[in-house]
Amino acid sequence: MQLALAEARRGIGRTFPNPAVGAVIIKRNRVLASGWHRAAGGPHAEIEAIRALPSRQDARGATLYVTLEPCSTVGRTPPCTKALIEAGFRQVVYGARDPNPLHAGKADAILRDAGIEVQSGVMADECSAINPAWNKWIATGMPFVVAKAGMSLDGRIAPLPGTRWITSSASRADAMRLRASCDAVLVGGETVRADNPRLTIRGVPLLREHPWRVVWTRSGNIPPDCHLLSDRHHHRTRIYRGISLRRTLADLGKLGVQRVLIEGGGRVLGEAFDRGLVDHVVFYTAPTLLGGPVPAVGGLGVGTNESAIRLVNPTYTHVGGDIRVEADVRPRAS
């Protein structure tokens, strides 16, 4: 399964709107073939592994390890369960169960009825962690929300007059890779009016269609000549006026958007945290003190330390003299 996970990671960022999946075929304690899902509409990982076998006959009596429960319904491609039965596998071992309640566990019965031994839940947490956005979207219809900010050590995001950036060029390059991994980038109307951002992908490869550029605004006062409405990506811009941030995200989910990056400003990030909409954070902190009235996260805040928003599984990385903090947001009790 570790080998299958390594195969799956090769597909991260390439398979939208499908999950990244890897597969390995074992027979007599030897690895015969491996494969990974490369793009939506293309062969799934199991089929890629079967096609990589020296001979199709080698599948007979073999064991297939795959990071996600094999699909059992017709989508862009035929169901993988049918291909596994026809190939003659003796055993199928998978990690994460399909989070879609309409499909979850159905592969087990189909394969067992065909005489194939099934083992599930092997390294399930690791396998599931590869596709957090797809897991949430497929089960709830809501996108996975990543909050990103570049700030001073005292949590301020407004640079000093005459300067544009707070964080280092290395941090900004890293943040660009983060942006390229998302399906949509969301900012508030005030950010558009003050900074006129482009929200484009620059300096890193983009392996799919350009992310949606989303503006959430209460006033609806967006300059018609701003970059988001006038550049060559204007058809990838959506403006949401006068509706809640939750409804905005729900509508993006209906468009198939699985992963949203909220880049600010502080008012939008505050609203997102206040409403419990954030799943993950990536904050870049520069070794500077700015003071001033513009915090990275505004909003109403919390009333007590006990009700504070807690981050779990944090990692701390030095990037160009800054500290990159990445963590999951612990869900708050309802």
C-alpha positions in Angstrom: 0.0 0.0 0.0 3.0 2.3 0.6 3.9 1.8 -3.1 0.3 2.4 -4.2 0.3 5.7 -2.1 3.5 6.8 -3.9 1.8 6.1 -7.2 -1.3 8.1 -6.1 0.8 11.1 -5.1 2.0 11.4 -8.7 -1.6 12.4 -9.7 -2.1 15.1 -7.1 -3.2 18.3 -8.8 -3.7 16.6 -12.2 -6.9 14.6 -11.9 -9.6 17.3 -11.3 -12.5 16.6 -10.7 -11.5 13.0 -9.9 -9.4 11.9 -6.9 -5.7 10.9 -7.1 -5.5 7.1 -6.9 -2.6 4.7 -7.1 -2.5 0.9 -7.6 0.1 -1.9 -7.4 -0.2 -5.6 -8.6 1.6 -8.3 -6.5 2.0 -12.0 -7.3 4.2 -14.5 -5.5 5.6 -11.6 -3.4 6.8 -9.7 -6.4 5.6 -6.4 -7.8 4.5 -7.0 -11.3 3.1 -3.6 -12.3 1.8 -0.3 -10.9 -0.3 2.6 -12.2 -1.9 5.9 -11.2 -4.9 7.9 -12.4 -3.5 10.6 -14.7 -6.5 12.7 -15.7 -10.3 12.7 -15.6 -11.7 10.7 -18.4 -8.6 8.6 -18.6 -8.1 5.1 -17.2 -8.3 4.7 -13.5 -5.3 3.5 -11.5 -6.4 -0.1 -11.5 -6.7 -0.2 -15.3 -3.3 1.6 -15.7 -1.7 -1.1 -13.6 -3.4 -3.9 -15.5 -2.2 -2.4 -18.8 1.4 -2.2 -17.4 1.5 -5.9 -16.8 4.0 -7.9 -18.9 1.0 -10.0 -19.9 -2.7 -9.6 -19.2 -2.7 -13.2 -18.0 -0.4 -12.2 -15.1 -3.4 -10.8 -13.3 -4.9 -14.2 -12.8 -4.4 -15.2 -9.2 -2.6 -11.9 -8.3 -3.4 -9.3 -5.6 -4.3 -5.7 -6.5 -3.5 -3.0 -3.9 -5.3 0.3 -4.6 -5.6 3.4 -2.4 -9.4 4.0 -3.0 -12.3 1.6 -3.2 -12.7 0.5 -6.8 -15.5 2.3 -8.6 -18.6 0.1 -9.2 -20.7 2.4 -11.4 -20.4 3.8 -15.0 -19.0 7.3 -15.2 -16.6 8.6 -17.8 -15.2 5.1 -17.8 -16.6 1.6 -17.2 -16.7 0.3 -13.6 -13.3 -0.9 -12.4 -15.0 -3.8 -10.5 -16.0 -5.3 -13.8 -12.4 -5.1 -15.1 -11.0 -6.6 -12.0 -13.4 -9.6 -12.2 -12.6 -10.1 -15.9 -8.8 -9.9 -15.2 -9.1 -12.8 -12.7 -7.6 -11.3 -9.6 -7.5 -13.5 -6.5 -7.6 -10.6 -4.0 -8.2 -6.9 -3.9 -6.9 -4.8 -1.0 -7.9 -1.1 -0.8 -7.3 1.7 1.6 -10.0 4.4 1.8 -13.7 3.7 1.3 -15.5 5.8 -1.3 -17.0 8.7 0.7 -20.0 8.9 -1.5 -22.8 7.1 0.5 -24.4 6.0 -2.8 -21.3 3.9 -3.6 -19.5 3.3 -0.3 -18.8 -0.4 0.2 -20.6 -1.6 -2.9 -17.4 -2.9 -4.5 -16.9 -5.3 -1.6 -20.1 -7.2 -2.4 -19.6 -7.2 -6.1 -16.1 -8.5 -5.9 -16.9 -11.1 -3.3 -19.9 -12.4 -5.2 -17.4 -13.0 -8.1 -15.1 -15.0 -5.8 -12.5 -12.3 -5.2 -11.2 -11.9 -1.6 -11.5 -8.3 -0.4 -9.7 -6.5 2.4 -10.5 -2.9 3.1 -9.2 -0.2 5.4 -5.5 -0.8 5.0 -3.7 2.4 5.8 -7.1 4.1 5.3 -6.2 7.3 7.0 -3.1 7.8 4.8 -5.1 6.9 1.7 -7.9 9.3 2.6 -5.6 12.1 3.4 -4.4 12.3 -0.3 -7.8 13.7 -1.4 -9.3 15.8 1.4 -11.0 18.2 -1.0 -12.6 15.5 -3.1 -13.7 13.6 0.1 -15.6 16.7 1.4 -17.0 17.7 -1.9 -18.3 14.3 -2.9 -19.9 13.7 0.5 -21.4 17.2 1.2 -21.3 19.2 -2.1 -19.3 21.9 -0.3 -15.7 22.8 -1.3 -12.7 22.3 0.9 -11.6 25.8 2.1 -8.0 26.8 2.6 -7.3 30.1 4.3 -4.0 31.8 3.2 -2.4 34.9 4.4 1.0 36.6 4.3 1.6 38.7 7.4 4.0 40.3 9.8 4.9 38.7 13.1 2.2 40.8 14.8 -0.5 39.5 12.4 -0.8 42.5 10.1 -1.4 42.3 6.4 -1.2 45.9 5.2 2.4 46.7 3.9 4.1 50.0 4.7 3.7 52.9 2.2 6.0 52.5 -0.7 6.2 48.7 -0.5 4.0 46.0 -1.9 5.0 42.8 -0.1 5.4 41.8 3.5 6.7 38.2 2.9 9.8 37.1 0.9 9.9 36.2 -2.8 10.4 32.5 -1.8 7.2 32.6 0.3 5.3 34.3 -2.6 6.5 31.6 -5.0 5.4 28.9 -2.6 2.0 30.6 -2.3 1.7 30.7 -6.1 2.1 26.9 -6.2 -0.6 26.7 -3.5 -2.9 28.9 -5.7 -2.2 26.7 -8.7 -3.4 23.6 -6.7 -6.8 25.1 -6.1 -10.0 25.2 -8.2 -10.9 28.7 -7.2 -9.3 31.7 -5.5 -11.6 34.0 -3.5 -11.1 37.6 -2.2 -13.3 40.3 -0.9 -14.5 43.3 -2.8 -12.3 45.6 -0.6 -9.2 43.8 -1.8 -10.2 44.3 -5.4 -10.9 48.0 -4.9 -7.7 48.6 -2.9 -5.2 46.3 -4.7 -6.7 45.5 -8.1 -5.2 41.9 -8.0 -4.9 39.6 -11.0 -5.2 36.3 -9.1 -3.5 34.6 -12.0 -1.0 31.7 -12.0 2.6 32.9 -12.7 5.9 31.2 -12.7 4.6 27.7 -12.0 3.1 25.1 -14.3 -0.7 24.9 -14.5 -1.8 21.3 -15.3 -5.5 22.1 -15.8 -7.9 25.0 -16.5 -7.1 28.3 -14.8 -8.7 28.5 -11.3 -11.9 30.5 -11.0 -11.3 34.0 -9.6 -14.1 34.8 -7.2 -15.0 38.1 -5.5 -17.4 38.1 -2.5 -18.8 41.6 -2.0 -21.6 43.0 0.1 -21.8 46.4 -1.8 -21.2 45.0 -5.3 -19.1 48.1 -6.0 -16.4 46.5 -8.2 -14.5 48.8 -10.7 -15.5 47.6 -14.2 -11.9 48.1 -15.5 -10.3 46.0 -12.8 -8.0 43.2 -13.9 -10.4 40.5 -12.9 -13.1 41.8 -15.3 -10.9 43.1 -18.2 -7.9 40.7 -18.7 -7.7 37.6 -20.8 -9.0 35.4 -17.9 -12.1 37.5 -17.4 -14.3 34.6 -18.3 -13.0 32.8 -15.3 -14.2 35.5 -12.9 -17.3 35.3 -10.8 -18.8 38.1 -8.6 -21.1 37.2 -5.7 -23.0 40.2 -4.4 -25.1 40.5 -1.3 -25.3 36.8 -0.3 -23.6 35.0 2.5 -20.2 33.5 2.2 -21.6 30.0 2.9 -24.1 30.4 0.0 -21.2 31.6 -2.2 -19.2 28.5 -1.4 -22.2 26.2 -1.9 -22.7 27.7 -5.4 -19.1 27.1 -6.2 -19.5 23.5 -5.1 -22.4 23.1 -7.6 -20.0 24.2 -10.3 -17.7 21.3 -9.4 -15.2 23.4 -7.4 -13.7 21.2 -4.8 -10.9 23.3 -3.3 -11.2 27.1 -2.6 -8.3 29.3 -1.6 -9.4 32.3 0.4 -6.6 34.9 0.0 -8.2 37.8 1.9 -8.5 40.3 3.1 -8.9 40.2 6.8 -12.6 40.8 6.7 -13.3 37.8 4.4 -11.0 35.5 6.4 -12.7 36.7 9.6 -16.1 35.9 8.2 -14.9 32.5 7.0 -13.5 31.6 10.5 -16.5 33.0 12.3 -18.9 30.8 10.2 -16.8 27.7 10.6 -16.1 27.4 6.9 -12.3 27.0 6.9 -10.8 23.5 6.7 -7.1 24.2 6.4 -4.7 27.1 6.9 -1.5 28.2 5.2 0.0 31.3 6.8 3.3 32.9 5.9 4.8 35.0 8.8 7.6 37.5 8.1 10.1 38.5 10.9 8.7 42.1 10.9 6.5 44.1 13.2 4.1 46.5 11.5 1.3 47.4 13.9 -1.6 49.3 12.5 -5.3 48.4 12.2 -5.5 45.7 9.5 -5.3 42.2 11.0 -4.8 39.1 8.9 -8.0 37.6 10.4 -10.8 40.0 11.4 -14.4 39.2 12.1 -16.2 38.9 15.4 -13.6 36.6 16.9 -14.2 34.3 19.9 -15.5 35.2 23.4 -13.2 32.9 25.5 -10.0 30.9 25.2 -12.1 27.7 25.4 -14.0 28.7 22.2 -10.8 29.5 20.3 -10.4 28.0 16.8 -7.9 25.1 17.2 -5.4 24.0 14.6 -4.3 20.4 14.5 -1.4 18.6 12.7 0.6 21.7 12.3 3.9 21.9 10.3 6.4 24.7 10.5 8.7 25.4 7.6 11.4 28.1 6.9 10.7 29.7 3.6 13.0 32.5 2.5 13.4 33.8 6.0 9.7 33.5 6.8 7.8 30.8 8.7 5.2 28.9 6.8 2.5 27.4 9.2 0.2 24.8 7.7 -2.5 23.0 9.7 -6.0 21.6 9.6 -8.8 23.4 11.4 -10.4 21.3 14.1 -14.1 21.3 13.6 -16.0 23.1 16.3 -18.8 21.5 18.2 -22.2 22.5 16.8 
